[in-house]
Amino acid sequence: MGHPVFVDGEQLVVHLLASGVCGKNCTPVIGADLVIDPEVLLREVELLSAHK
């Protein structure tokens, strides 16, 4: 399903990352004991990085 994140007026859909990571002065942190799918995480990071 995912949730929408708007970057430069374009809607992107992410599943793991919070919309706050799109902020200019944000330092995202993955906390201890968090269970993630590393492939999905890397895809989302790449998706958002392409829109910097």
ChimeraX commands (.cxc) that place a marker at each C-alpha (Angstrom):
marker #1 position 0.00,0.00,0.00 radius 0.5
marker #1 position 2.44,2.71,1.13 radius 0.5
marker #1 position 1.93,6.39,1.80 radius 0.5
marker #1 position 2.40,9.38,-0.48 radius 0.5
marker #1 position 5.33,11.76,-0.12 radius 0.5
marker #1 position 5.49,14.90,-2.24 radius 0.5
marker #1 position 8.94,15.96,-3.45 radius 0.5
marker #1 position 9.17,19.05,-5.67 radius 0.5
marker #1 position 5.48,18.72,-6.49 radius 0.5
marker #1 position 5.80,15.08,-7.55 radius 0.5
marker #1 position 4.02,12.33,-5.62 radius 0.5
marker #1 position 6.17,9.36,-4.63 radius 0.5
marker #1 position 4.92,6.35,-2.67 radius 0.5
marker #1 position 7.07,4.93,0.12 radius 0.5
marker #1 position 6.48,2.09,2.56 radius 0.5
marker #1 position 9.24,2.29,5.17 radius 0.5
marker #1 position 10.53,5.85,5.20 radius 0.5
marker #1 position 8.64,8.63,6.92 radius 0.5
marker #1 position 7.81,11.78,4.98 radius 0.5
marker #1 position 10.07,13.76,7.31 radius 0.5
marker #1 position 13.16,12.41,5.57 radius 0.5
marker #1 position 12.38,14.76,2.68 radius 0.5
marker #1 position 13.20,17.78,4.86 radius 0.5
marker #1 position 16.34,19.70,3.92 radius 0.5
marker #1 position 17.88,19.51,7.41 radius 0.5
marker #1 position 16.77,15.99,8.32 radius 0.5
marker #1 position 19.12,13.27,9.49 radius 0.5
marker #1 position 17.17,9.99,9.35 radius 0.5
marker #1 position 18.05,7.39,11.98 radius 0.5
marker #1 position 17.08,3.72,12.04 radius 0.5
marker #1 position 16.58,2.69,15.65 radius 0.5
marker #1 position 17.55,-0.53,17.35 radius 0.5
marker #1 position 15.23,-3.54,17.06 radius 0.5
marker #1 position 13.58,-2.20,13.89 radius 0.5
marker #1 position 12.70,-4.95,11.43 radius 0.5
marker #1 position 12.94,-3.89,7.78 radius 0.5
marker #1 position 13.26,-5.38,4.35 radius 0.5
marker #1 position 16.69,-4.10,3.22 radius 0.5
marker #1 position 15.81,-4.32,-0.47 radius 0.5
marker #1 position 12.71,-2.17,0.01 radius 0.5
marker #1 position 14.66,0.32,2.14 radius 0.5
marker #1 position 17.39,0.70,-0.49 radius 0.5
marker #1 position 14.80,1.14,-3.27 radius 0.5
marker #1 position 13.09,3.90,-1.31 radius 0.5
marker #1 position 16.39,5.65,-0.53 radius 0.5
marker #1 position 17.31,5.53,-4.23 radius 0.5
marker #1 position 13.85,6.80,-5.23 radius 0.5
marker #1 position 14.07,9.80,-2.91 radius 0.5
marker #1 position 17.76,10.45,-3.68 radius 0.5
marker #1 position 16.93,10.75,-7.37 radius 0.5
marker #1 position 14.70,13.73,-6.53 radius 0.5
marker #1 position 17.24,15.84,-4.62 radius 0.5
marker link #1:1,2 radius 0.2
marker link #1:2,3 radius 0.2
marker link #1:3,4 radius 0.2
marker link #1:4,5 radius 0.2
marker link #1:5,6 radius 0.2
marker link #1:6,7 radius 0.2
marker link #1:7,8 radius 0.2
marker link #1:8,9 radius 0.2
marker link #1:9,10 radius 0.2
marker link #1:10,11 radius 0.2
marker link #1:11,12 radius 0.2
marker link #1:12,13 radius 0.2
marker link #1:13,14 radius 0.2
marker link #1:14,15 radius 0.2
marker link #1:15,16 radius 0.2
marker link #1:16,17 radius 0.2
marker link #1:17,18 radius 0.2
marker link #1:18,19 radius 0.2
marker link #1:19,20 radius 0.2
marker link #1:20,21 radius 0.2
marker link #1:21,22 radius 0.2
marker link #1:22,23 radius 0.2
marker link #1:23,24 radius 0.2
marker link #1:24,25 radius 0.2
marker link #1:25,26 radius 0.2
marker link #1:26,27 radius 0.2
marker link #1:27,28 radius 0.2
marker link #1:28,29 radius 0.2
marker link #1:29,30 radius 0.2
marker link #1:30,31 radius 0.2
marker link #1:31,32 radius 0.2
marker link #1:32,33 radius 0.2
marker link #1:33,34 radius 0.2
marker link #1:34,35 radius 0.2
marker link #1:35,36 radius 0.2
marker link #1:36,37 radius 0.2
marker link #1:37,38 radius 0.2
marker link #1:38,39 radius 0.2
marker link #1:39,40 radius 0.2
marker link #1:40,41 radius 0.2
marker link #1:41,42 radius 0.2
marker link #1:42,43 radius 0.2
marker link #1:43,44 radius 0.2
marker link #1:44,45 radius 0.2
marker link #1:45,46 radius 0.2
marker link #1:46,47 radius 0.2
marker link #1:47,48 radius 0.2
marker link #1:48,49 radius 0.2
marker link #1:49,50 radius 0.2
marker link #1:50,51 radius 0.2
marker link #1:51,52 radius 0.2
view
